[in-house]
């Protein structure tokens, strides 16, 4: 009986170790793939709510998933901004950095309700995206459709990437 109990304990410990390794691997992959997509949302003074308020549990971090694509002539940046309108966003380019900032507003249909799940963050945010090439910021164009902002930035001098031989 004691041997079976020890064996069960070892098996249980092994399974817990495997589960922990899988969970840790998932977190590592999420962080490595998300790069800077994990974005902090800052609540303004008007959104600071006392303890016990229905808005107190709002998360302060959320993923703003994006992608940076390079063609022969331009850099294309797409950023998912669910629940936002184009009027809520500002874009700036400084050197090889694209700055996207904005504010995501909380909308409630009733203040007499109780949240059971709250995974969406609200407030002001700023996201910085490194651009792989110099761009003409004054010729950039941005569009917003279905919660996705697309910024098209013409590459400076239309330079294509090229291989550099190692000697």
Residue frames relative to the residue before (quaternion, step in Angstrom):
aa qw qx qy qz dx dy dz
X 1.0000 0.0000 0.0000 0.0000 0.00 0.00 0.00
X 0.6621 0.5096 -0.2984 0.4613 3.58 0.93 -0.93
X 0.6405 0.5254 -0.3229 0.4577 3.60 1.02 -0.81
X 0.6501 0.5098 -0.3147 0.4674 3.58 1.00 -0.83
X 0.6362 0.5254 -0.3176 0.4673 3.56 1.03 -0.77
X 0.6499 0.5013 -0.3110 0.4791 3.61 0.97 -0.84
X 0.6520 0.5158 -0.3060 0.4639 3.55 0.99 -0.91
X 0.6455 0.5078 -0.3135 0.4767 3.60 0.97 -0.81
X 0.6399 0.5284 -0.3168 0.4594 3.57 1.01 -0.80
X 0.6547 0.4961 -0.3111 0.4780 3.58 0.98 -0.85
X 0.6508 0.5122 -0.3153 0.4634 3.57 0.96 -0.89
X 0.6409 0.5185 -0.3159 0.4697 3.58 0.98 -0.86
X 0.6560 0.5114 -0.3039 0.4646 3.59 0.94 -0.91
X 0.6359 0.5254 -0.3179 0.4675 3.57 1.03 -0.83
X 0.6737 0.4942 -0.2928 0.4649 3.60 0.90 -0.92
X 0.6290 0.5118 -0.3330 0.4812 3.60 1.00 -0.77
X 0.6424 0.5260 -0.3154 0.4595 3.60 0.99 -0.83
X 0.6546 0.5019 -0.3093 0.4732 3.59 0.98 -0.83
X 0.6486 0.5113 -0.3190 0.4649 3.57 0.95 -0.86
X 0.6526 0.5098 -0.3145 0.4640 3.59 0.95 -0.87
X 0.6437 0.5200 -0.3211 0.4606 3.61 0.95 -0.86
X 0.6536 0.5083 -0.3084 0.4683 3.59 0.97 -0.85
X 0.6534 0.5029 -0.3063 0.4757 3.57 0.95 -0.86
X 0.6606 0.5014 -0.3067 0.4671 3.59 0.90 -0.91
X 0.6381 0.5218 -0.3255 0.4633 3.60 1.00 -0.82
X 0.6415 0.5280 -0.3181 0.4566 3.59 0.99 -0.81
X 0.6564 0.4933 -0.3080 0.4805 3.59 0.97 -0.85
X 0.6427 0.5190 -0.3320 0.4555 3.62 0.93 -0.86
X 0.6648 0.4932 -0.3120 0.4663 3.59 0.92 -0.87
X 0.6420 0.5250 -0.3353 0.4471 3.58 0.92 -0.85
X 0.6930 0.4702 -0.2856 0.4659 3.59 0.86 -0.92
X 0.6759 0.4842 -0.3159 0.4571 3.61 0.91 -0.78
X 0.7053 0.4482 -0.2720 0.4772 3.59 0.97 -0.76
X 0.6841 0.5035 -0.3023 0.4326 3.58 1.01 -0.68
X 0.2325 -0.8007 0.5219 0.1802 3.58 1.27 -0.28
X 0.7899 -0.2398 0.1983 0.5284 3.56 -0.57 -1.14
X 0.3422 0.7695 -0.4838 0.2383 3.58 1.22 0.30
X 0.5869 0.5333 -0.3791 0.4770 3.58 1.18 -0.44
X 0.0321 -0.8457 0.5261 -0.0833 3.53 -0.25 1.36
X 0.3434 -0.7321 0.5521 0.2033 3.55 -0.98 0.87
X 0.2067 -0.7490 0.6207 0.1046 3.53 -1.01 0.93
X 0.2199 -0.7854 0.5717 0.0893 3.57 -0.79 1.08
X 0.3137 -0.7407 0.5652 0.1832 3.55 -0.81 1.01
X 0.4091 -0.7068 0.5258 0.2380 3.57 -0.93 0.93
X 0.7127 -0.4494 0.3157 0.4364 3.56 -1.29 0.23
X 0.6650 0.5019 -0.3168 0.4533 3.57 1.00 -0.74
X 0.7030 0.4298 -0.2657 0.5006 3.58 1.26 -0.31
X 0.4634 0.6393 -0.4775 0.3854 3.61 1.21 0.21
X 0.0795 -0.8272 0.5562 -0.0101 3.54 -0.53 1.17
X 0.5266 -0.6422 0.4456 0.3341 3.57 -0.98 0.74
X 0.6519 -0.4942 0.3915 0.4213 3.55 -1.25 0.42
X 0.7562 0.3413 -0.2699 0.4886 3.54 -1.00 0.82
X 0.5028 0.6399 -0.4291 0.3920 3.58 1.28 -0.20
X 0.5735 -0.5957 0.4309 0.3612 3.58 -1.15 0.53
X 0.6853 0.4726 -0.2962 0.4684 3.62 1.15 -0.44
X 0.4476 0.7254 -0.4395 0.2835 3.61 1.19 -0.24
X 0.7313 0.4510 -0.2885 0.4226 3.66 0.85 -0.75
X 0.3748 0.7325 -0.5082 0.2544 3.66 1.16 0.04
X 0.4559 -0.6793 0.4960 0.2910 3.61 -0.85 0.90
X 0.3410 -0.7374 0.5482 0.1986 3.56 -1.19 0.56
X 0.7177 0.3566 -0.2300 0.5522 3.61 1.28 -0.09
X 0.0807 0.7794 -0.6176 0.0677 3.55 -1.09 0.76
X 0.4663 -0.6497 0.5131 0.3117 3.56 -1.25 0.34
X 0.0804 -0.7305 0.6760 0.0549 3.54 -1.00 0.92
X 0.1814 -0.8354 0.5132 0.0769 3.54 0.19 1.32
X 0.0347 0.8087 -0.5845 0.0560 3.53 -1.01 0.82
X 0.1595 -0.7552 0.6215 0.1342 3.49 -1.37 -0.03
X 0.1896 -0.7421 0.6333 0.1105 3.54 -1.20 0.65
X 0.0523 -0.8032 0.5925 -0.0332 3.54 -0.64 1.21
X 0.1672 -0.7845 0.5900 0.0917 3.57 -0.99 0.81
X 0.1066 -0.7502 0.6496 0.0618 3.55 -0.99 0.94
X 0.7341 -0.3908 0.2907 0.4731 3.58 -1.25 -0.11
X 0.8079 0.3249 -0.1323 0.4735 3.58 0.99 -0.82
X 0.8338 0.1248 -0.0273 0.5371 3.59 1.10 -0.50
X 0.3645 -0.6363 0.6236 0.2709 3.46 -1.47 0.21
X 0.1118 -0.7860 0.6067 0.0396 3.58 -0.85 1.00
X 0.0854 -0.7852 0.6132 0.0087 3.55 -0.74 1.14
X 0.0560 -0.7708 0.6344 0.0173 3.57 -0.89 0.98
X 0.0263 -0.7985 0.6006 -0.0332 3.54 -0.91 0.96
X 0.3394 -0.7380 0.5505 0.1926 3.56 -0.81 1.04
X 0.0063 0.7916 -0.6080 0.0604 3.56 -0.77 1.13
X 0.0623 -0.8492 0.5235 0.0313 3.59 0.54 1.15
X 0.8172 0.2496 -0.1986 0.4800 3.53 -1.05 0.82
X 0.6497 0.4967 -0.3258 0.4744 3.59 1.24 0.19
X 0.3322 -0.6965 0.5993 0.2130 3.51 -1.36 0.36
X 0.6455 -0.5357 0.3589 0.4093 3.59 -1.15 0.44
X 0.6089 0.5689 -0.3488 0.4289 3.60 1.12 -0.59
X 0.6439 0.5419 -0.3103 0.4420 3.61 1.23 -0.44
X 0.7027 0.4769 -0.2347 0.4730 3.61 1.30 -0.23
X 0.0941 -0.7461 0.6551 0.0732 3.54 -1.25 0.63
X 0.1439 -0.7832 0.6030 0.0467 3.54 -1.11 0.80
X 0.0546 0.7726 -0.6314 0.0370 3.57 -1.07 0.78
X 0.1913 -0.7476 0.6245 0.1203 3.54 -1.23 0.60
X 0.0333 0.7656 -0.6406 0.0481 3.54 -0.97 0.95
X 0.8087 -0.0757 -0.0036 0.5833 3.53 -0.30 1.29
X 0.7699 -0.2932 0.2498 0.5088 3.55 -0.74 -1.09
X 0.5884 0.5569 -0.3784 0.4477 3.58 1.16 0.54
X 0.1955 -0.7406 0.6337 0.1081 3.53 -1.03 0.92
X 0.1453 -0.7839 0.6009 0.0578 3.55 -0.80 1.06
X 0.0384 -0.7634 0.6447 0.0000 3.54 -0.86 1.02
X 0.0609 0.7862 -0.6119 0.0611 3.55 -0.77 1.02
X 0.1438 0.7941 -0.5822 0.0989 3.51 -1.24 0.32
X 0.3267 -0.7144 0.5738 0.2318 3.48 -1.33 -0.31
X 0.1952 -0.7572 0.6170 0.0893 3.51 -0.95 1.00
X 0.2384 -0.8096 0.5291 0.0882 3.53 -0.58 1.21
X 0.4216 -0.6775 0.5450 0.2575 3.54 -1.07 0.81
X 0.0981 -0.7766 0.6205 0.0473 3.55 -0.98 0.87
X 0.0304 -0.7873 0.6158 -0.0105 3.53 -0.88 0.98
X 0.3769 -0.7197 0.5344 0.2333 3.54 -0.98 0.81
X 0.8008 0.0411 -0.0029 0.5975 3.56 1.19 -0.52
X 0.3384 -0.7264 0.5583 0.2148 3.57 -1.03 0.76
X 0.5893 0.5648 -0.3581 0.4533 3.57 1.31 0.11
X 0.5598 0.6143 -0.3815 0.4047 3.58 1.23 0.31
X 0.2914 -0.7172 0.6029 0.1930 3.53 -1.39 0.21
X 0.3449 -0.7214 0.5600 0.2169 3.59 -0.91 0.91
X 0.2070 -0.7602 0.6037 0.1216 3.55 -1.08 0.81
X 0.7527 0.1033 -0.0801 0.6453 3.58 1.26 -0.48
X 0.0571 0.7811 -0.6196 0.0519 3.58 -0.90 0.93
X 0.0758 0.8227 -0.5519 0.1136 3.55 -0.25 1.33
X 0.6167 0.5499 -0.3347 0.4531 3.58 1.28 -0.11
X 0.2818 -0.7579 0.5686 0.1512 3.55 -0.96 0.93
X 0.1316 -0.7763 0.6142 0.0529 3.54 -1.19 0.69
X 0.5386 0.6079 -0.4768 0.3362 3.51 -1.26 0.50
X 0.6765 -0.4597 0.3791 0.4328 3.55 -1.32 -0.32
X 0.0204 -0.7931 0.6088 -0.0020 3.56 -1.14 0.65
X 0.0771 -0.7452 0.6530 0.1108 3.52 -1.37 0.22
X 0.0844 -0.7804 0.6194 0.0109 3.53 -0.94 0.96
X 0.1666 -0.7747 0.6050 0.0783 3.57 -0.92 0.94
X 0.0784 -0.7953 0.6011 0.0033 3.55 -0.84 1.04
X 0.3464 -0.7367 0.5472 0.1946 3.57 -0.74 1.09
X 0.2649 -0.7557 0.5823 0.1401 3.56 -0.92 0.96
X 0.4764 -0.7183 0.4291 0.2703 3.61 -0.89 0.88
X 0.7837 0.2013 -0.0985 0.5794 3.63 1.23 -0.35
X 0.5764 -0.5284 0.4749 0.4038 3.53 -1.32 0.21
X 0.1186 -0.8004 0.5869 0.0302 3.56 -1.03 0.83
X 0.4545 -0.6128 0.5559 0.3302 3.53 -1.35 0.26
X 0.2719 -0.8037 0.5091 0.1451 3.58 -0.07 1.29
X 0.6655 0.5246 -0.3113 0.4300 3.60 1.03 -0.77
X 0.7032 0.4208 -0.2672 0.5070 3.61 1.24 -0.22
X 0.4114 0.7231 -0.4619 0.3075 3.57 1.28 0.16
X 0.1248 -0.7656 0.6275 0.0679 3.55 -1.21 0.62
X 0.1157 -0.7912 0.5988 0.0462 3.53 -1.05 0.81
X 0.0413 -0.7722 0.6336 0.0227 3.55 -1.13 0.71
X 0.1930 -0.7694 0.6029 0.0852 3.53 -1.28 0.46
X 0.1770 0.7802 -0.5785 0.1589 3.56 -0.67 1.10
X 0.8606 0.0081 -0.0406 0.5075 3.57 -0.95 0.97
X 0.7170 -0.4717 0.2541 0.4459 3.58 0.96 0.86
X 0.6433 0.4664 -0.3320 0.5083 3.60 1.26 0.27
X 0.2063 -0.7585 0.6078 0.1128 3.54 -0.81 1.06
X 0.1104 -0.7789 0.6163 0.0366 3.55 -0.93 0.99
X 0.0782 -0.7808 0.6198 0.0128 3.56 -0.81 1.07
X 0.1304 -0.7835 0.6063 0.0392 3.56 -0.77 1.12
X 0.0535 -0.8118 0.5795 -0.0481 3.54 -0.62 1.23
X 0.3280 -0.7489 0.5353 0.2120 3.63 -0.45 1.15
X 0.4589 -0.6841 0.4942 0.2778 3.56 -0.96 0.88
X 0.5282 -0.6274 0.4739 0.3204 3.56 -1.03 0.82
X 0.8505 0.0679 -0.1037 0.5111 3.55 -0.96 1.00
X 0.4602 -0.7077 0.4335 0.3152 3.58 1.25 0.29
X 0.2668 0.8084 -0.4891 0.1901 3.55 1.22 0.45
X 0.2694 -0.7214 0.6154 0.1685 3.50 -0.99 0.90
X 0.5148 -0.5920 0.4901 0.3800 3.53 -1.17 0.39
X 0.0319 -0.7990 0.6003 0.0143 3.54 -1.05 0.66
X 0.5444 -0.6200 0.4642 0.3222 3.51 -1.20 0.60
X 0.2165 -0.7479 0.6140 0.1295 3.53 -1.12 0.73
X 0.3753 -0.7451 0.4965 0.2396 3.58 -0.57 1.08
X 0.3271 -0.7152 0.5853 0.1974 3.52 -1.13 0.73
X 0.1228 -0.8198 0.5564 0.0565 3.59 -0.63 1.06
